[in-house]
């Protein structure tokens, strides 16, 4: 959702094709495939792939972009864990607005999508 909004502010035609490991293109974002690779490597935790992903992004976009990418990915990972750990659901406006993105990125299948407060699901994982 934020990717789409930030893309609009920079006049980019952003799509979600590179999200969730599809490996299909760059999503309309400069170096998008490499950014997705870094995020996936951070999630998987393989030190060799993380080093390779950092090196590839640094070579293509420079060290500042690589550091920013790792920081943003780490921050989003942290925010999700804090929200999940405290049982904080998405607010209704964000929940409704994010529905098309959750569907396009197949995010509704993640376990952390369960709403710990009841029948409404949050945008952070799956209902099983």
N, C-alpha and C positions, 0 to 999 in steps of 0.2 A: 504494500500500500504506500509506504513512504517512498519507495523507489519510483513508483509511478508519479507521485506528486513532485519529487525532486527532479525527475526527468522533464516534466512539464515546465518547470521553472527555468530549465536550461534549453528548452526547445528541442528535446530529444524524443524520438519515437520509441519509447521504452515498451518492451513486451516481457513476458515472464518465461520465455522459452529456455533460458539458461538456469532457471531456478529449480531446485530439488533434484539435482543430478541428471537432468535430461541430456546435458552435453550438446544441445542443439543451438549453436550460435552464441552470440554475445548479448542478446537481449536488448540490443540497441544502445548499449552502454560502452564507452571506450574501454577496451581491454576486458570486457565483460566475461569472456570465457576464462581468462586468467584469474579474475576476481572470484568467479564461482569455484575455480579449482582451489584457490587459497581457502575459501570458506569450507569446502568439502574436506580438505586436508586437515584443517583445524578440528573439524568435527570427528574425523576418523582417528586422529591422534597418531598417525604413522610418522615418526620423525624423518624418515628418508623422503617421503612424499611432501611433507611440510617444507623441508629444505629445498626440494626441487621446485615446488610451487612458488616459494619466496624468490628463488633465483630467477625463475622465468618471468615473474611479474617485475622484479627489479630491472632485469635486462630490457624488457619491453617498455616500461613506464617510468622507471626511476625509483630510487630508494624512498622518496617522500610518499609516493603513491602506495608502495608496498607497506610502509609503516602505517599509513592511514587505513588501508584495507584491513590489516591485522587488528588494529585498534577498534575499528567499527565492528568487525565480526566478533571480537571478544566482548565488546560492550553489549551487543544484542544477545549473545549467549548468556551473559551475566544477568541482563534484565529479565530474560525468560526464566532463569532459575530463581531469581528473587520473587517474581510474580507467582510462579508455581509453588515455591516454598511457603509463601505467605497466604496462598489461596486467593490471590487477587484476580478477579475475573475482568475481562474487558468491559468497558462501559458500553451501554447499548448502542450509542452512535457509532463507535469504532467497530463494534461487532457487526452491525448491519452494513457499514461502509466497506468492511474488509471481506465480506462474503464472496464477491466475485474473484478476488485475489486468492483467497483460501482454496476455492474450487479450481482455479487455473493452475495453481502450484501443487495441487493434491495435498494440501496441508491438513485436511480433515481426517487423515489416517494416522496422525501422530498420537501416541499415548498421552502426552502432556496436554492434549486438546480437551481432556475432561474438565468440566467445571466442578471444582471441589465444593461449590456452594449450592449445587442442586441441578436443576434440569436444563439450564442454559449452558452452552459450551463456550469456552474461550477460544481465541484464535491462536493458541500455542500448541496444539497437538490434536489427538484423535479421540473419537468416541468409539469405544469397543464394547 
